[in-house]
């Protein structure tokens, strides 16, 4: 019984992981995450050390 429960839990985790991945990729494909991605990129560029040469 314990083995089938573990297998069932692993299956559900795999399905949920796939659904979340597909949801995020769908949002990204449609452009809904573009502003957040650009904000994160700008923030990471501001964290870089300045070139002193």
Phi and psi restraints in degrees (range 20) as a CNS / XPLOR table:
assign (resid 1 and name C) (resid 2 and name N)
       (resid 2 and name CA) (resid 2 and name C) 1.0 -63.7 20.0 2
assign (resid 2 and name N) (resid 2 and name CA)
       (resid 2 and name C) (resid 3 and name N) 1.0 -37.1 20.0 2
assign (resid 2 and name C) (resid 3 and name N)
       (resid 3 and name CA) (resid 3 and name C) 1.0 -66.5 20.0 2
assign (resid 3 and name N) (resid 3 and name CA)
       (resid 3 and name C) (resid 4 and name N) 1.0 -41.7 20.0 2
assign (resid 3 and name C) (resid 4 and name N)
       (resid 4 and name CA) (resid 4 and name C) 1.0 -68.9 20.0 2
assign (resid 4 and name N) (resid 4 and name CA)
       (resid 4 and name C) (resid 5 and name N) 1.0 -32.4 20.0 2
assign (resid 4 and name C) (resid 5 and name N)
       (resid 5 and name CA) (resid 5 and name C) 1.0 -66.1 20.0 2
assign (resid 5 and name N) (resid 5 and name CA)
       (resid 5 and name C) (resid 6 and name N) 1.0 -42.9 20.0 2
assign (resid 5 and name C) (resid 6 and name N)
       (resid 6 and name CA) (resid 6 and name C) 1.0 -63.0 20.0 2
assign (resid 6 and name N) (resid 6 and name CA)
       (resid 6 and name C) (resid 7 and name N) 1.0 -44.4 20.0 2
assign (resid 6 and name C) (resid 7 and name N)
       (resid 7 and name CA) (resid 7 and name C) 1.0 -62.7 20.0 2
assign (resid 7 and name N) (resid 7 and name CA)
       (resid 7 and name C) (resid 8 and name N) 1.0 -41.2 20.0 2
assign (resid 7 and name C) (resid 8 and name N)
       (resid 8 and name CA) (resid 8 and name C) 1.0 -65.0 20.0 2
assign (resid 8 and name N) (resid 8 and name CA)
       (resid 8 and name C) (resid 9 and name N) 1.0 -42.5 20.0 2
assign (resid 8 and name C) (resid 9 and name N)
       (resid 9 and name CA) (resid 9 and name C) 1.0 -65.1 20.0 2
assign (resid 9 and name N) (resid 9 and name CA)
       (resid 9 and name C) (resid 10 and name N) 1.0 -42.5 20.0 2
assign (resid 9 and name C) (resid 10 and name N)
       (resid 10 and name CA) (resid 10 and name C) 1.0 -63.2 20.0 2
assign (resid 10 and name N) (resid 10 and name CA)
       (resid 10 and name C) (resid 11 and name N) 1.0 -39.2 20.0 2
assign (resid 10 and name C) (resid 11 and name N)
       (resid 11 and name CA) (resid 11 and name C) 1.0 -63.1 20.0 2
assign (resid 11 and name N) (resid 11 and name CA)
       (resid 11 and name C) (resid 12 and name N) 1.0 -45.6 20.0 2
assign (resid 11 and name C) (resid 12 and name N)
       (resid 12 and name CA) (resid 12 and name C) 1.0 -65.2 20.0 2
assign (resid 12 and name N) (resid 12 and name CA)
       (resid 12 and name C) (resid 13 and name N) 1.0 -38.7 20.0 2
assign (resid 12 and name C) (resid 13 and name N)
       (resid 13 and name CA) (resid 13 and name C) 1.0 -63.8 20.0 2
assign (resid 13 and name N) (resid 13 and name CA)
       (resid 13 and name C) (resid 14 and name N) 1.0 -42.4 20.0 2
assign (resid 13 and name C) (resid 14 and name N)
       (resid 14 and name CA) (resid 14 and name C) 1.0 -62.0 20.0 2
assign (resid 14 and name N) (resid 14 and name CA)
       (resid 14 and name C) (resid 15 and name N) 1.0 -43.1 20.0 2
assign (resid 14 and name C) (resid 15 and name N)
       (resid 15 and name CA) (resid 15 and name C) 1.0 -64.8 20.0 2
assign (resid 15 and name N) (resid 15 and name CA)
       (resid 15 and name C) (resid 16 and name N) 1.0 -44.2 20.0 2
assign (resid 15 and name C) (resid 16 and name N)
       (resid 16 and name CA) (resid 16 and name C) 1.0 -64.7 20.0 2
assign (resid 16 and name N) (resid 16 and name CA)
       (resid 16 and name C) (resid 17 and name N) 1.0 -39.6 20.0 2
assign (resid 16 and name C) (resid 17 and name N)
       (resid 17 and name CA) (resid 17 and name C) 1.0 -60.7 20.0 2
assign (resid 17 and name N) (resid 17 and name CA)
       (resid 17 and name C) (resid 18 and name N) 1.0 -45.2 20.0 2
assign (resid 17 and name C) (resid 18 and name N)
       (resid 18 and name CA) (resid 18 and name C) 1.0 -62.8 20.0 2
assign (resid 18 and name N) (resid 18 and name CA)
       (resid 18 and name C) (resid 19 and name N) 1.0 -42.2 20.0 2
assign (resid 18 and name C) (resid 19 and name N)
       (resid 19 and name CA) (resid 19 and name C) 1.0 -65.2 20.0 2
assign (resid 19 and name N) (resid 19 and name CA)
       (resid 19 and name C) (resid 20 and name N) 1.0 -41.8 20.0 2
assign (resid 19 and name C) (resid 20 and name N)
       (resid 20 and name CA) (resid 20 and name C) 1.0 -65.3 20.0 2
assign (resid 20 and name N) (resid 20 and name CA)
       (resid 20 and name C) (resid 21 and name N) 1.0 -43.7 20.0 2
assign (resid 20 and name C) (resid 21 and name N)
       (resid 21 and name CA) (resid 21 and name C) 1.0 -58.9 20.0 2
assign (resid 21 and name N) (resid 21 and name CA)
       (resid 21 and name C) (resid 22 and name N) 1.0 -48.4 20.0 2
assign (resid 21 and name C) (resid 22 and name N)
       (resid 22 and name CA) (resid 22 and name C) 1.0 -64.6 20.0 2
assign (resid 22 and name N) (resid 22 and name CA)
       (resid 22 and name C) (resid 23 and name N) 1.0 -36.6 20.0 2
assign (resid 22 and name C) (resid 23 and name N)
       (resid 23 and name CA) (resid 23 and name C) 1.0 -64.4 20.0 2
assign (resid 23 and name N) (resid 23 and name CA)
       (resid 23 and name C) (resid 24 and name N) 1.0 -46.1 20.0 2
assign (resid 23 and name C) (resid 24 and name N)
       (resid 24 and name CA) (resid 24 and name C) 1.0 -65.1 20.0 2
assign (resid 24 and name N) (resid 24 and name CA)
       (resid 24 and name C) (resid 25 and name N) 1.0 -43.2 20.0 2
assign (resid 24 and name C) (resid 25 and name N)
       (resid 25 and name CA) (resid 25 and name C) 1.0 -65.0 20.0 2
assign (resid 25 and name N) (resid 25 and name CA)
       (resid 25 and name C) (resid 26 and name N) 1.0 -35.9 20.0 2
assign (resid 25 and name C) (resid 26 and name N)
       (resid 26 and name CA) (resid 26 and name C) 1.0 -65.4 20.0 2
assign (resid 26 and name N) (resid 26 and name CA)
       (resid 26 and name C) (resid 27 and name N) 1.0 -43.5 20.0 2
assign (resid 26 and name C) (resid 27 and name N)
       (resid 27 and name CA) (resid 27 and name C) 1.0 -62.4 20.0 2
assign (resid 27 and name N) (resid 27 and name CA)
       (resid 27 and name C) (resid 28 and name N) 1.0 -40.3 20.0 2
assign (resid 27 and name C) (resid 28 and name N)
       (resid 28 and name CA) (resid 28 and name C) 1.0 -67.2 20.0 2
assign (resid 28 and name N) (resid 28 and name CA)
       (resid 28 and name C) (resid 29 and name N) 1.0 -42.7 20.0 2
assign (resid 28 and name C) (resid 29 and name N)
       (resid 29 and name CA) (resid 29 and name C) 1.0 -60.7 20.0 2
assign (resid 29 and name N) (resid 29 and name CA)
       (resid 29 and name C) (resid 30 and name N) 1.0 -38.3 20.0 2
assign (resid 29 and name C) (resid 30 and name N)
       (resid 30 and name CA) (resid 30 and name C) 1.0 -80.5 20.0 2
assign (resid 30 and name N) (resid 30 and name CA)
       (resid 30 and name C) (resid 31 and name N) 1.0 -7.3 20.0 2
assign (resid 30 and name C) (resid 31 and name N)
       (resid 31 and name CA) (resid 31 and name C) 1.0 89.8 20.0 2
assign (resid 31 and name N) (resid 31 and name CA)
       (resid 31 and name C) (resid 32 and name N) 1.0 8.0 20.0 2
assign (resid 31 and name C) (resid 32 and name N)
       (resid 32 and name CA) (resid 32 and name C) 1.0 -71.8 20.0 2
assign (resid 32 and name N) (resid 32 and name CA)
       (resid 32 and name C) (resid 33 and name N) 1.0 -20.3 20.0 2
assign (resid 32 and name C) (resid 33 and name N)
       (resid 33 and name CA) (resid 33 and name C) 1.0 -101.0 20.0 2
assign (resid 33 and name N) (resid 33 and name CA)
       (resid 33 and name C) (resid 34 and name N) 1.0 2.4 20.0 2
assign (resid 33 and name C) (resid 34 and name N)
       (resid 34 and name CA) (resid 34 and name C) 1.0 -59.8 20.0 2
assign (resid 34 and name N) (resid 34 and name CA)
       (resid 34 and name C) (resid 35 and name N) 1.0 -45.5 20.0 2
assign (resid 34 and name C) (resid 35 and name N)
       (resid 35 and name CA) (resid 35 and name C) 1.0 -64.6 20.0 2
assign (resid 35 and name N) (resid 35 and name CA)
       (resid 35 and name C) (resid 36 and name N) 1.0 -40.2 20.0 2
assign (resid 35 and name C) (resid 36 and name N)
       (resid 36 and name CA) (resid 36 and name C) 1.0 -66.6 20.0 2
assign (resid 36 and name N) (resid 36 and name CA)
       (resid 36 and name C) (resid 37 and name N) 1.0 -39.1 20.0 2
assign (resid 36 and name C) (resid 37 and name N)
       (resid 37 and name CA) (resid 37 and name C) 1.0 -64.7 20.0 2
assign (resid 37 and name N) (resid 37 and name CA)
       (resid 37 and name C) (resid 38 and name N) 1.0 -42.9 20.0 2
assign (resid 37 and name C) (resid 38 and name N)
       (resid 38 and name CA) (resid 38 and name C) 1.0 -67.2 20.0 2
assign (resid 38 and name N) (resid 38 and name CA)
       (resid 38 and name C) (resid 39 and name N) 1.0 -38.5 20.0 2
assign (resid 38 and name C) (resid 39 and name N)
       (resid 39 and name CA) (resid 39 and name C) 1.0 -62.2 20.0 2
assign (resid 39 and name N) (resid 39 and name CA)
       (resid 39 and name C) (resid 40 and name N) 1.0 -43.2 20.0 2
assign (resid 39 and name C) (resid 40 and name N)
       (resid 40 and name CA) (resid 40 and name C) 1.0 -65.1 20.0 2
assign (resid 40 and name N) (resid 40 and name CA)
       (resid 40 and name C) (resid 41 and name N) 1.0 -39.9 20.0 2
assign (resid 40 and name C) (resid 41 and name N)
       (resid 41 and name CA) (resid 41 and name C) 1.0 -64.4 20.0 2
assign (resid 41 and name N) (resid 41 and name CA)
       (resid 41 and name C) (resid 42 and name N) 1.0 -45.8 20.0 2
assign (resid 41 and name C) (resid 42 and name N)
       (resid 42 and name CA) (resid 42 and name C) 1.0 -60.1 20.0 2
assign (resid 42 and name N) (resid 42 and name CA)
       (resid 42 and name C) (resid 43 and name N) 1.0 -42.7 20.0 2
assign (resid 42 and name C) (resid 43 and name N)
       (resid 43 and name CA) (resid 43 and name C) 1.0 -62.3 20.0 2
assign (resid 43 and name N) (resid 43 and name CA)
       (resid 43 and name C) (resid 44 and name N) 1.0 -43.6 20.0 2
assign (resid 43 and name C) (resid 44 and name N)
       (resid 44 and name CA) (resid 44 and name C) 1.0 -67.6 20.0 2
assign (resid 44 and name N) (resid 44 and name CA)
       (resid 44 and name C) (resid 45 and name N) 1.0 -32.8 20.0 2
assign (resid 44 and name C) (resid 45 and name N)
       (resid 45 and name CA) (resid 45 and name C) 1.0 -69.3 20.0 2
assign (resid 45 and name N) (resid 45 and name CA)
       (resid 45 and name C) (resid 46 and name N) 1.0 -35.2 20.0 2
assign (resid 45 and name C) (resid 46 and name N)
       (resid 46 and name CA) (resid 46 and name C) 1.0 -69.3 20.0 2
assign (resid 46 and name N) (resid 46 and name CA)
       (resid 46 and name C) (resid 47 and name N) 1.0 -24.9 20.0 2
assign (resid 46 and name C) (resid 47 and name N)
       (resid 47 and name CA) (resid 47 and name C) 1.0 -78.0 20.0 2
assign (resid 47 and name N) (resid 47 and name CA)
       (resid 47 and name C) (resid 48 and name N) 1.0 -17.1 20.0 2
assign (resid 47 and name C) (resid 48 and name N)
       (resid 48 and name CA) (resid 48 and name C) 1.0 -66.8 20.0 2
assign (resid 48 and name N) (resid 48 and name CA)
       (resid 48 and name C) (resid 49 and name N) 1.0 145.0 20.0 2
assign (resid 48 and name C) (resid 49 and name N)
       (resid 49 and name CA) (resid 49 and name C) 1.0 -68.3 20.0 2
assign (resid 49 and name N) (resid 49 and name CA)
       (resid 49 and name C) (resid 50 and name N) 1.0 148.5 20.0 2
assign (resid 49 and name C) (resid 50 and name N)
       (resid 50 and name CA) (resid 50 and name C) 1.0 -75.8 20.0 2
assign (resid 50 and name N) (resid 50 and name CA)
       (resid 50 and name C) (resid 51 and name N) 1.0 148.1 20.0 2
assign (resid 50 and name C) (resid 51 and name N)
       (resid 51 and name CA) (resid 51 and name C) 1.0 -81.2 20.0 2
assign (resid 51 and name N) (resid 51 and name CA)
       (resid 51 and name C) (resid 52 and name N) 1.0 119.1 20.0 2
assign (resid 51 and name C) (resid 52 and name N)
       (resid 52 and name CA) (resid 52 and name C) 1.0 -97.6 20.0 2
assign (resid 52 and name N) (resid 52 and name CA)
       (resid 52 and name C) (resid 53 and name N) 1.0 6.2 20.0 2
